[in-house]
Amino acid sequence: MPTEILMPALSPTMEEGTLAKWLVKEGDTVASGDIIAEIETDKATMEFEAVDEGVIGKILVEEGTEGVKVNAPIAVLLEEGESAGDIGKASAPAESPKPAAAEPPPAAAAAAATPAPAAPQAADESRIFASPLARRIAADKGIDLSQVKGSGPHGRIVKADVEGATAAPAATAPAEAKAATPAPAAPTAAAAMPTGPSAAQVLKMYEGREIEEVALNGMRKTVAARLTEAKQTIPHFYLRREIRLDALMAFRSQLNTQLEPRGVKLSVNDFIIKACANALQAVPDANAVWAGDRIIRLKPSDVAVAVAVDGGLFTPVLQDADRKSLSSLSAEMKDLATRARDGKLKPHEYVGGSFAISNLGMFGIENFDAVINPPHGAILAVGAGVKKPVVGKDGELSVATVMSVTLSVDHRVIDGALGAQLLQAIVDNLEAPMLMLA
């Protein structure tokens, strides 16, 4: 029977997306793995592959449509021998929910409690999320699809799930009814948070003034929701230090001269990434994230770095940063930043990590406080290096290049003394940069 193609969840935070472009049209034959559409998520534009083979019978959502909910039908796939006239069968059960029955009298309730014989397979099969090929194989082998656990997207039963399965007795009606009863949806954090004055209220405040309304894209909505949640739910505290950069600047200049034939040019940010990665290894208790009812400590140093893009920001993650050379980190960071700005990052490239860096020094900002990106335990806000008078150990006054940093810490994960140790390790690495290579 016709199969609905559903809006995929292409990132962990995606609740809805924009169907940016169809790469197929009605009547086209597709195979599993063919790219059929481009979906704009809250973070990037990504390609969407077909899971099953068949013919695109009908496109339900036009390209350019925004706010398409995850798991909403976007097209209908026909299998061999089916026609457009069969399309209504795919969505009939989902679109025609039965009205809630009135409360039965006691006698009827008692009768209903008696287990009924299993319903015919054909009556329930339309409600099972399975590929056409999987249905065909199951029918040939006499397999009850309601007893098969799907391994495809959103629990979809695919060919591999039924090839090794054997026929089994159908589940009883009461068990099926229990499984089919959806659990009540839990309220989201965003829904529970106060949203402030409504758009209508704000517009009324500026009635008569010349204004321009800017619609929020998916990324801006996600940034707003996540950071509002972070500020409201994470108990931030802040640790501030100044770091002398003279030794680092001299060392960087020396390395860049030697690396010039290879086309490598290290930035101060590359050293900061490496310093933070090494510090997380030196203070392993701070290499941790908050997981609701527990703390999870990471073994590797996976460091996220904020990258500004049009309409928001990404935090691509450099995995195993403590094990990589400065030149490797530099090349990887340049690649991630370029693809972030082009909206080409894949979800696994910006998910995870325990620690983040936000560097506004290149914009002339001398110091600021960054908001923690959950579930991270901390984020380092990095300011510009500026010339300042400093007093040396011998009491002499001199001029040095000094950079101000602020470590924002989640107090649930890292206490004050532990945060101070982490920040001290970062300072030590940056003020004696050759130690990072030891």
C-alpha positions in Angstrom: 0.0 0.0 0.0 1.2 3.6 -0.4 3.7 4.8 2.2 3.9 8.3 3.6 7.4 9.9 3.5 7.7 11.9 6.8 9.6 15.0 7.7 12.8 13.7 9.2 14.5 14.9 12.4 17.9 15.8 11.0 19.3 17.3 14.2 18.8 16.6 17.9 17.1 19.9 18.5 14.9 19.9 15.4 11.2 20.1 16.0 10.2 21.6 12.7 12.0 22.6 9.5 11.7 24.1 6.1 11.4 22.0 3.0 13.9 24.0 1.0 13.9 22.1 -2.3 12.5 19.0 -3.9 15.1 17.1 -6.0 12.4 14.7 -7.4 8.9 15.3 -8.9 5.7 13.3 -9.0 6.1 10.1 -11.1 9.9 9.8 -10.5 11.2 6.4 -9.5 13.5 6.4 -6.4 15.7 3.8 -4.7 16.8 3.6 -1.1 19.6 6.1 -0.6 18.6 8.5 -3.4 18.7 12.1 -2.3 15.1 13.4 -2.8 15.0 16.8 -1.0 16.9 19.5 0.8 15.7 20.2 4.3 16.6 23.4 6.3 16.9 22.5 9.9 17.4 24.8 12.9 21.2 24.7 12.1 21.8 23.9 8.5 20.5 22.8 5.1 20.8 19.1 4.7 20.1 16.4 2.1 17.3 13.9 2.8 17.7 10.4 1.4 14.9 8.0 0.5 14.6 5.0 2.8 12.6 2.8 0.4 12.3 2.2 -3.3 9.2 3.2 -5.2 7.5 5.9 -7.2 6.8 9.4 -5.9 3.0 9.4 -6.1 2.2 12.7 -4.6 4.1 15.6 -3.1 2.2 16.9 -0.1 4.4 19.8 1.0 5.6 22.3 -1.6 9.2 23.4 -1.6 9.9 26.6 0.4 7.3 25.6 3.0 8.4 26.7 6.5 7.4 25.2 9.9 6.9 21.6 8.7 6.7 19.5 11.9 9.0 16.5 12.3 7.1 13.3 11.3 4.5 15.2 9.3 3.8 13.6 5.9 5.6 15.4 3.1 5.1 13.0 0.2 3.6 9.6 -0.7 5.6 6.7 -2.1 3.9 4.1 -4.3 5.2 0.6 -4.6 5.1 -1.5 -7.8 1.5 -1.9 -9.2 0.0 1.0 -7.2 -1.5 4.1 -8.7 -2.4 7.6 -7.6 -5.9 6.3 -6.8 -4.5 4.3 -3.9 -2.9 7.3 -2.2 -5.9 8.0 0.1 -5.3 4.6 1.8 -2.0 5.7 3.2 -3.3 8.6 5.2 -6.9 7.5 6.0 -6.1 5.9 9.4 -4.0 8.8 10.6 -6.4 11.5 9.3 -9.6 9.9 10.6 -9.2 9.4 14.3 -12.2 7.7 16.0 -14.2 10.0 18.3 -13.8 9.3 22.0 -16.4 6.8 23.1 -18.8 7.6 25.9 -18.2 6.0 29.2 -19.8 2.5 29.0 -22.3 1.2 31.6 -20.9 -1.2 34.2 -22.0 -4.3 32.3 -20.4 -3.1 29.1 -17.2 -2.2 31.0 -17.0 -5.7 32.4 -17.5 -7.2 29.0 -14.8 -4.9 27.6 -12.3 -6.1 30.2 -12.6 -9.7 28.8 -9.8 -10.3 26.3 -11.0 -10.4 22.8 -9.6 -12.6 20.0 -6.8 -11.0 18.0 -8.0 -8.8 15.3 -7.2 -9.8 11.7 -3.7 -8.6 10.6 -5.0 -6.6 7.7 -7.0 -4.4 10.0 -4.0 -3.3 12.0 -1.2 -3.4 9.4 -2.0 0.0 8.0 -1.1 1.5 11.3 2.3 -0.1 11.3 5.2 2.0 10.1 7.0 -0.3 7.6 8.5 -0.1 4.1 6.6 -1.6 1.2 9.3 -4.2 0.7 9.3 -5.2 4.4 5.5 -5.6 4.2 5.8 -7.8 1.1 8.5 -10.1 2.8 6.4 -10.2 6.0 3.3 -11.3 4.0 5.3 -14.0 2.2 6.8 -15.4 5.5 3.6 -15.0 7.5 5.2 -12.6 9.9 3.1 -10.4 12.2 4.6 -6.9 11.7 3.2 -5.8 15.1 5.7 -8.1 16.7 8.7 -6.7 14.8 10.9 -3.9 16.2 11.9 -1.5 13.4 15.5 -0.3 13.1 14.8 2.4 10.4 14.2 6.1 11.0 11.5 6.7 13.7 11.2 3.0 14.3 10.3 2.2 10.7 10.4 -1.6 9.9 12.7 -2.1 6.9 13.9 -5.1 4.9 16.6 -6.2 7.3 14.2 -6.4 10.2 11.9 -9.0 8.6 14.5 -11.0 6.6 15.7 -12.8 9.8 12.4 -12.9 11.6 10.1 -15.9 11.9 6.4 -16.1 12.1 5.0 -15.7 15.6 1.5 -15.7 17.2 -0.2 -12.3 17.0 -0.4 -10.3 20.2 -3.7 -10.3 22.0 -6.0 -7.4 21.5 -5.6 -5.9 25.0 -1.8 -5.8 24.6 -2.1 -4.2 21.2 -4.5 -1.6 22.6 -2.1 -0.8 25.4 0.8 -0.4 23.0 -1.3 1.8 20.7 -2.2 4.2 23.5 0.1 7.2 23.2 1.7 8.5 26.3 0.7 12.1 27.2 3.2 14.6 25.8 5.5 16.2 28.3 5.5 19.9 28.3 8.7 21.3 26.7 11.0 23.6 28.5 10.3 26.3 26.0 6.5 26.0 26.7 7.1 26.3 30.4 9.2 29.4 30.1 7.7 32.9 30.3 7.9 34.6 26.9 7.6 38.2 27.9 5.2 40.7 26.1 3.5 39.4 23.0 4.3 40.7 19.5 1.0 42.7 19.5 1.9 44.3 22.8 5.3 45.3 21.6 4.0 46.6 18.3 1.5 48.8 20.2 4.4 50.4 22.1 5.9 51.6 18.8 2.7 52.5 17.1 3.3 55.5 14.8 7.1 54.9 14.6 8.9 53.8 11.5 9.9 50.1 12.1 10.8 47.0 10.2 9.7 43.5 11.4 12.2 40.7 10.9 10.8 37.2 10.9 12.8 34.7 13.0 14.4 31.8 11.0 14.8 28.4 12.5 18.3 29.0 13.8 17.4 32.3 15.6 14.4 30.6 17.2 16.6 27.8 18.5 19.3 30.2 19.8 16.7 32.2 21.6 15.0 29.2 23.2 18.2 27.4 24.2 20.0 30.5 25.7 16.8 31.6 27.5 16.6 28.2 29.0 20.3 28.2 29.9 20.1 31.5 31.7 17.0 30.5 33.6 18.0 27.0 34.6 21.8 27.0 34.9 23.3 28.5 38.0 26.1 30.5 36.4 29.1 31.8 38.3 32.1 33.7 36.8 35.8 33.5 37.2 38.0 36.2 35.7 41.7 36.3 34.9 44.2 38.3 32.9 46.8 36.4 30.8 50.1 37.8 29.6 50.5 36.9 25.9 54.1 38.1 25.2 55.6 34.6 25.3 52.8 33.2 23.2 53.0 35.9 20.6 56.8 35.4 20.2 56.4 31.6 20.0 53.5 31.9 17.5 55.6 34.1 15.3 58.5 31.6 15.4 56.3 28.7 14.5 54.5 30.5 11.7 57.9 31.4 10.1 58.8 27.7 10.2 55.4 26.6 9.0 55.1 29.1 6.1 56.5 26.6 3.5 53.6 24.3 4.4 51.0 27.1 4.0 50.1 26.9 7.7 49.4 30.0 9.8 48.5 29.5 13.4 46.1 32.0 15.1 46.0 32.9 18.8 42.6 31.1 18.8 44.4 27.8 17.8 46.6 28.1 20.9 43.6 28.9 23.1 41.8 25.7 21.9 44.9 23.6 22.6 45.4 25.3 26.0 41.8 24.5 27.0 42.0 20.9 25.7 45.1 20.3 27.7 43.7 22.0 30.8 40.7 19.6 30.7 43.1 16.7 30.8 45.0 18.3 33.7 41.8 18.9 35.7 39.7 15.9 34.6 36.9 16.5 37.2 36.1 19.7 35.3 35.8 17.8 32.0 32.1 17.2 32.6 28.5 17.9 31.6 25.2 18.1 33.4 22.7 15.2 32.6 19.6 16.1 34.6 20.0 13.7 37.5 23.8 13.0 37.2 27.1 14.4 36.1 28.8 12.8 33.1 32.6 13.1 32.9 34.3 12.8 29.5 37.7 11.1 29.0 38.7 13.0 25.8 38.9 16.8 25.4 36.1 17.6 23.0 36.1 21.4 22.7 33.3 23.5 21.1 34.1 26.8 19.5 31.5 29.5 18.8 31.3 30.6 15.2 29.2 33.6 14.2 27.0 33.0 11.1 24.2 35.0 9.4 21.2 34.8 11.7 22.8 33.1 14.6 25.8 31.0 15.6 27.2 27.5 15.5 29.4 25.7 18.1 31.3 23.1 16.0 33.2 20.6 18.2 36.8 19.6 17.8 37.0 16.1 19.2 40.1 14.8 20.9 41.6 18.3 20.7 44.2 17.4 23.4 45.7 14.7 21.1 46.0 16.9 18.0 48.8 19.2 16.9 48.4 22.9 16.6 48.5 22.7 12.8 45.9 20.0 12.8 43.6 22.0 15.1 44.1 25.1 12.9 43.2 23.3 9.7 40.1 21.5 11.3 38.9 24.8 12.8 39.2 26.6 9.5 37.2 23.9 7.7 34.5 23.7 10.4 34.1 27.5 10.5 33.9 27.7 6.7 31.2 25.0 6.5 29.3 26.5 9.4 29.0 29.8 7.6 27.9 27.9 4.5 25.3 25.9 6.5 27.0 22.6 5.6 27.8 21.2 9.0 26.4 17.8 9.8 24.7 17.3 13.2 27.5 15.2 14.7 29.9 18.0 14.0 28.2 20.5 16.3 26.7 18.2 19.0 28.6 17.1 22.1 31.7 18.4 23.9 32.0 19.4 27.5 33.5 22.9 27.2 33.2 25.8 24.8 35.2 28.9 23.8 33.7 32.2 22.6 36.3 34.6 21.3 35.3 38.2 20.6 38.8 39.6 20.8 39.0 40.0 17.0 36.1 42.5 17.3 38.0 44.6 19.8 35.9 43.4 22.8 38.2 43.4 25.9 36.0 41.4 28.2 32.5 39.9 28.4 30.6 37.1 30.0 29.4 34.2 27.9 26.3 32.1 28.4 26.9 28.3 28.9 25.6 26.1 26.1 23.9 23.2 27.8 24.8 20.5 28.7 28.4 21.9 28.8 29.9 22.5 32.3 31.7 25.7 31.3 32.5 28.3 28.6 35.5 30.6 28.2 34.9 34.1 27.0 38.0 35.5 25.4 38.7 39.2 24.9 41.3 41.1 22.9 44.9 41.3 23.8 45.9 44.9 24.6 49.0 46.6 25.7 48.9 47.4 29.5 51.4 48.5 32.1 52.3 45.6 34.4 54.4 45.2 37.5 57.0 42.4 37.2 58.1 40.0 39.9 61.0 42.3 40.7 58.7 45.3 41.1 59.7 47.0 37.9 57.0 48.6 35.7 56.8 47.4 32.1 54.4 47.1 29.2 52.9 43.8 28.3 50.2 42.4 26.0 47.4 41.2 28.3 44.3 39.3 27.4 41.2 39.2 29.7 39.2 36.0 30.0 36.1 35.0 31.9 35.2 31.4 32.7 31.4 31.0 33.0 30.8 27.8 35.1 27.7 25.7 35.8 27.8 25.4 39.6 25.9 22.1 39.4 28.9 20.5 37.6 31.9 22.5 38.8 32.4 24.1 42.2 34.4 27.3 42.7 37.7 25.8 43.7 37.6 23.3 40.8 36.7 26.0 38.3 39.7 28.1 39.6 42.0 25.1 39.0 40.7 24.7 35.5 41.2 28.4 34.7 44.7 28.3 36.3 45.7 25.4 34.0 44.5 27.4 31.0 46.5 30.4 32.1 49.6 28.3 32.6 49.4 26.8 29.1 49.0 30.2 27.4 51.7 31.9 29.4 54.2 29.1 28.8 53.0 27.8 25.4 55.9 25.5 24.8 54.5 23.3 27.6 51.5 22.5 25.3 53.8 20.7 22.9 55.6 18.6 25.6 
